[in-house]
Every structure is written in structure tokens, then in C-alpha cells.
Amino acid sequence: GQWDGYLLATAVLFFVLAYRFDNRLVLSFALSSLAGWFGLAISRWPSHQDATYRQYAILYSLLIGLAGALTRRSGLKPHFFTAYGNIAANVLFWALLSGVFLRQGYLLWFLALLAAGGASLAWGLARRQFSFVAYAAVYGYVGASAILIRNITGASTVLSYFVITGIVMLVLLIQIARSFGREA
């Protein structure tokens, strides 16, 4: 019955250890424990697609992103910013994407997903961080696909769509990744 307290204490301990020993892996443990304290768990995600769960996920991602930005700006382990940013981006995209799969009100979530994808793409291109470009592409693809095939019932049509667009997405991501490996 005291899991929340244990998760928060574990998160605090991991944060102290991560900053003390300059370890990003331990920082990711801290951020994951903190996500658990917020009530976020990927294993429960499909069964908890309600608005409250999504709100906690968005709040968590915004707080983690802000904490990462503040630590970077203050000069306190600025290289930790990438870990904060990656976790915040993934949680935010998951939350927005879960709204796209709703029966009603999905268009607003899709627009938010597109805005987050655009920001992630711009950030990734400006900072030359391929992971943020990939987040924008993959989460945007899943969201757009959910909208496009929402009313299609033919299994062969859906399968053809995913085979063709999946190959196109893969080729484009490989080309983009190659350009990140070269000096501009």
C-alpha cells in the first residue's frame, strides 16, 4: 500500500546517485521511478487510455523537459539534458498518440501530435540529434496512419497501406540517418 512512497524515495535516491557519480543510466532509473510515482506504466497504458492518465503523462513530460532545460541552463551536468529530453519526448508522444486513437475528439489530439512532431523535427535538425527526427517521423506516421485507416475495413487494403508506407518510411529514415552521419 506504500508503493508511491517507495517509488518517490527510489527516484530521489537515484537522482542523488546519478548526479553524484555522473551516470546517465542511473538518471534514467530515476526518471523511470519518478514516472512510476506519477502513476505511469507502459504495461497499463492500453487499458488506461482515459483523460486523467493522459494528463499525468503530459504533466510528467513537461516537468521532466523543464527540469532538463533548467539543469542545462544552470550548467549542472548539462550533458544530462539529452536523457531528460528523450524520456520527456517519448512520454509526451505516447500521451498524444493515445488521444489520437479515441473514438471522439481525436482531431485535437492529432493536431497536438503534429505540433509536437514539428517541434521535435525542428529540434533534431537544428541540434543534429537524429533521435528527435526519428520520434517525429515514427510517432507522426503512427498518428497519421490511425487517422487515414480509421474507416477502412478491408484487411488487404490496410495491409497494403502498411507495407507500402512502411517501406517508404524506412527508406526515408535511412537516408536521413545517413545525412546525420556525414559532416555538413
Number of C-alpha atoms within 10 A of each C-alpha: 5 6 10 15 11 13 20 18 16 18 24 16 15 23 22 15 15 20 15 9 10 14 15 19 13 19 21 20 17 24 22 19 24 23 22 17 19 17 15 20 15 11 8 10 15 10 8 15 15 13 12 10 18 22 14 16 24 20 16 22 24 17 14 24 21 16 15 23 18 14 16 16 12 10 10 13 16 14 14 21 21 16 18 23 20 18 19 24 24 15 23 23 27 19 23 26 23 23 24 24 18 13 9 9 11 19 15 13 19 22 14 17 26 20 14 20 24 16 15 23 22 15 15 18 15 9 10 15 16 21 16 23 22 18 20 24 20 18 20 21 17 13 24 17 15 16 15 12 14 12 8 9 9 10 9 9 12 15 11 12 15 15 12 10 14 14 12 12 16 13 12 13 17 12 11 14 16 11 13 14 10 7 5 5
